[in-house]
Amino acid sequence: MSRTRWGSAVAVVVLVSGTAAGCGGSDEGAAPAGRSASGSDPADATRAVRSAYDRTVAADTAKLTVSSKAVAGGQSVTAQGRGTVDLAQGDSEVTLTSQGTRLEQRLVDGIVYQKPPASQRGPLPEGRTWMKIDPARLQGSKTQNTQVSDPVEPFGYVKGAGSGKVAKVGTETVNGTRTTHYRVDVEVSALARGDQARAQALRKQLGTSSVPLHLWLDDQGRLRQETVTLTLRPLRDSTPTDRAETRVTSTTTLRFDDFGTKVDVAPPPAGQTADMTDKLAKATRSPQAG
């Protein structure tokens, strides 16, 4: 994969891929030495993690910040995003920035709308500024970088986190809020949300059946911060052009603030959008040139 193509792919995706975002085989982001919580009750930690998803959703809405760093073949790409999310409905509005490129994205009723910068709107019909993409129709695309991702997707992993091994790390302040830091070993099957085919693909790419998830909960048991790290190997049917680029390591951090903030996410006007799902699916099924 060329440097330009690698950079643009991660810049748009932020979470590297909707097919594997949020899963990790390494443990970057562990607590510093001396911050362990030996002697804490494991049952209390498990109960806190199990209730975190529902307690957070009960807040209805929040402002979100997401950051990601992906490394492959000695190259590093970072991305940041800020916006708002309807925690109950899953709709979100985020502005993503990476390598000097700014992209607006909305997720409404499971449909992704992306407004790339003017210099990258070549595939769009004249007069259209927003791409409309249905992730459900991309399921058959055999690709590691689908260019489509929900920045809030890792929050869904918290729902199944309580079934894994939970350990209290310690107490820390996150953006001015007192929190308790937990480390959870989550089964890959739980992250795949019942999709057995996806779970099997993830296990192959990760080389493990469980992944570490770091959660920071506030005094009300709501998620304030989440960090996940992944190291992905290509699937057997992928066609990398350089052995150094066959593994991608990505660390993503999601943070929620200002619970209850006003959120009003709507699709862009139909006259400004073009459905690019089929075109994107066709492109990602094709081998990538070097």
Order of alpha helices (4+ residues) and beta strands (2+ residues): alpha-alpha-beta-beta-beta-beta-beta-beta-alpha-beta-beta-alpha-alpha-beta-beta-beta-beta-alpha
